Amino acid sequence: MTSPSMRLVTYEKYGPADVLSVTTAPVPRPRPGDVLVRVHAVSINGGESAMRAGRLLPFSGKKFPKRMGIDFAGEVVEAGNSRFAAGDLVWGLIGRRMGSAAEYVAVSPGRLDHVPAGLDAVQAVTLPVGTTAITALRDKAALAPGERLLVRGATGGVGYIAVQLGKAMGAHVTALTSAGNLDLAKELGADEAIDYRAPGDLGRFDVILDAVGTDLPAFRRLLTPNGRMVAIAFDLDHLVRSLGYIAANAVHRRRWVRFFSGNPGSSLFAELGRWVTAGAIRPQLDRVFPLEEVVAAHRAFEQGGVRGKIVVRLA
């Protein structure tokens, strides 16, 4: 018997968005304990774009074909022996190996949670990377009420959630973004929205969340004596130097800089869901593309100026 097939996004070489194609492969057979999800939507993320372009060769290797997609929202098809049931709408992250840009994924139930009530799959998939903002601000930086928070890249995929979360945690939030997105930053709750091309004197900050990765030494100088800086990106044009700087400054007890890459489980998705249900975090959808236009979706992402999330709809 022939196994049923599905569509998915792959590429056979590094390069611009044009290297992507929609191909077919057998629907995955979930391992014992895994959950099979029919994917309704995925979003475009900076890490996968950089990977596809060949800018992360030390991590990505030279084995092809490679798959695309980090996050997803969709419907449970086979629940296995889990707390989920067929038909449940769920969200999650596929993990560092990528591959969520496919019509079906088999995932450990520990990497999933139910989508908060009131959200459809397209809205929901704009939010899973919010787990990165929670870890950065709550766990890594221990942001406290009344502290000054600077979010760099404030209207991108993680930044737009960090602005909302920082405000909900009681911080004074300064958003650094492009001139065309200053209005969005204010709508998200930023106390100040500043054009990153003409920042002027920004002052000092207790916490900086950096989603850009360039010029880290200059931004570290903006920290207060007990300030903390969490970088969730690094300078792709100077990869070794950027990672070396982060490593060297992570050991400092004061004015430290630390980097992390999120790998959330169900409990963190549940925490994100609580913030969403409480109304503190809301989706911000830039544009939606059908699967057949995934190349156009990546081009739009790389043109910059994205307001929240670009989503690819699969179903």
N, C-alpha and C positions, 0 to 999 in steps of 0.2 A: 504494500500500500504506500502510495506517495504521500510524504508529509506535507501538510498545508504550508503555503508560503506566505511571506509578508514583505512589505516594502520597507526599506530602511535607507539611511544616508551613509555613504562611504566615500573614501577617496584613496587613490592608488599612488599618489605622490604628494609631496608638500608643494604648496603654492597658494595663489590667490583663490578667491571664492569659486572660480570657475572649475577647480579640480573636483568639486563635489558633484556627486551624481546620486540619483535615486535608483537603487538596485533591488534585487530580491534575494531572500534567504529563507530557509525553513523557520517556521515559528518555533521559538525555543521550547524545549521540554523542561519544565521546572524540576529541580532536584527535590528530593524529599524535604518537606518543610518550607520550600519556597512558594511564593505567590506569583501567579501569572496575571499580568496586567495588560489590558488593551489600552495603549497610549492614545490619548486624545490630543495632547498638546505638549510641546517642549519650548524652552526659551533659548535665545542665543546668549552665550556667556563669553567673557573676554578670554578665559583660559583656553577654551576649545578653539576659538579663533586664532589665538597665538600658536597653539599646537598645530593646527592645520597649515598655518603659514610656515612652519618649520623653525619657529623662533624659540622652541623649547627642546632642541635636539638632545641635550643631556638627559632629559627625562622621557622623551617620546620614542627614541630608537628609530630603526629603519625597517621594521617589519610592516608590510602592507598586505592586504588592504586594512585601513583603519576606519573605525566607526565614529560617529559624531553624537553629541548629546550628553548632557550632564544631569539635568533635572527632567521631571515629567509629572503630568497629572493624567489620570485615566481611570478606567473601570476594572475592577477585579473580575477575572474570568474563572480562575481556579484558585481557591483559597487555601487548599491543603489543610493541614492541622494548625490553623492560625486563628487569631481573634477576628479576622476579616471574613466577609461573606461575599459570594458572587453578586455582582451588581454594585458593590460599595464604590464610591468615588474616593480615590486616594491620591496623595501626592508624595513625592520622595526624590531622592538623588541616587543615581545609578552607581556612584563611586568614581574613583580616579581612572578606572579603565574606560569610561565613556561607553556610549552605545544606546542612550535612551531615545535617540531620533530614529525610532523604529515603531512599527505598528503594534508590536508586542515585546514586553520585557519580562524576564523572570527575576524576581528580587526577593531577598531575604525579608521576612516580615518586620525585622528589626530596623529596616531602613525606610519604613512607610508609616503613614498615619492617615486618618480620615481627613478629608478636606472639610474645613469649617462650613457650617450651614450658611447658605446664601451665596456661595461662590460657585460659578461653573468652572470647567476645566481650564479654559483660557485665562480667566482671572486668577485662578489658583496657581497656575504655573509661573506667574510673575513673582511669586513669593518664597519658594523654597530656599533660595540663597539668603533669605532673611535670617536663617539660622546662623549664618556667618556673622551678621551684625550683632545678634544676641551674644554669641560667644565672645566677639571682640569687645563689646562694651560692658557686658555684665561680668564675664568670667576672666578675661585677660586684663582689661583696664580698670575694672571695679568702679565704673562711673558712678558718682554720688550726686544726689540732688544739689543744685546750686553751682555745680562745677561748670566751667566753660569748655565746650566741646567744639572742635573744628572737624567737619566732615569734608574731605577732599574727594572730588568726584561725586558730588552730592546728589546728582540726579541720574546717575547710572544705576545699574542693576542692584548693587548692594547699597550704594550711597543713599538712594531715595528711601530705603527702609531704615537705614541708620539715622537719618534726619528725624523720621517719625518716632523711632524708638528712643533716641536721645531726648527728645522733647517729652515723651511719656515718662521717662525716668527722672525728669525734673531738672535736666541740664539747660544751660543757656547755649543754644545751638547756632553756630555760624556755618553756613553752607558756602563752599567754594565750588563754583560751576561756571559754565559758559554764559555769556551775556544773554543769549536767547532763552536760557532756562532759569533765569533769576526769578521769574514769576512763579514757576513751578516750585522752586525751593521754598518760596514764601507760603505757597498753598499747602505744602507738606508740613509746615509748622516752624520753619527756621526763623529765629529771631533776627538774624542778619543773613542776607544773600549777597555774595560778592563775586564779581567777574574775576576769574582766575588770571586773565591776561593783564589786568590792572588792579592788583589787590591792595596796593598802598600799604599802610602800616596796619597789620592785622591784630597786633597786640599779643597777649600771651594766653596760653590755653593749658588747662589741666589734662585734657585728653585730646589726642588727634587720631582720627581714623583715616588712614590714607589708602584710597582705592585706586591711586594713580601709579605710584612707585618711583617716580623720578624725583631728583633734587631732595632726597631724604635728609641730608645734613642741614640744608637750609630750613626745612620745616621742623627739625628737631630743636633748632635754636629758638623756636617759638614756644617751647614748653616752659611751664613754670618750674621752679626748683624740684618739686615732687611730681612733675608731669610724666605722663605715660603716652607712648605712641605705638599704635598697632597698625602694621602695614599688611594689607591683604593682596598687594601687588608688588612687583619689583620692576626695575628698569630693564626692559628687554633688549635695549641697545647696548647695555653695559652689564650683562647678566652676572658675571663673576664678581665684578666690583660691587654691584648692588647687594648681592647675597652676602659678600664679605663684610660690607658695612653693617648690615642688619645683625649678622652673627657677632660682630665685635661689640655692638652697642646693646645687645640683649643681656649682657652680664652686668650692666650697670644697675645699681640699686636706685639711682635717681636719674630722672630724665632718660629712661630706657626706651629702646625701640625693639619691638618684637614682631615677628612674622608668623603667620600660621595659615594653613589651608584646611578649610572646614571638612569634616567627615561625620556629619550628624547621624544620630539614631532617632528612634521613635520618640523618645522623651523630649528631645529638642524640637521636633516637629510639633509635638503636643503643646510645648511652651509657645511656639510661634502661633499656633492656632488660638491659644488663649488671648494673646495680644490682638489678633485679628478680630476675634469674637467681641472683645471689649471695645473695639473701634479705634484702638491706638495705632494700628497699622492697616493701611488699605492698599489695594493693588493700584499700580500705575502702568497702564498699557499704552505703549507707543503705537505699534502697528501689528497686524496679524497677516501672515502669509500662508498660503496652502503649501503642503509638502512639495508639490511640483515646482514651487518657486523658492526653494531653500537657498539657491545661489543668490537670488535677489535679496533675501533676508540677510544673508551674511554681508553682502555689499552695503546694505543700508546700515547695518551695525557698524561697519568699519568707516563709514563716512563721518561718524561722530555726531554729537548733538542729540543723542538718544534721550528721550524723556521716559525713563523707567525701563520697560522691557519690550523687546521685539520677540514675538511669539510665532512659532510655526505650528499650524493646526494639522493634525494627522487624521482626525475623524470628525 
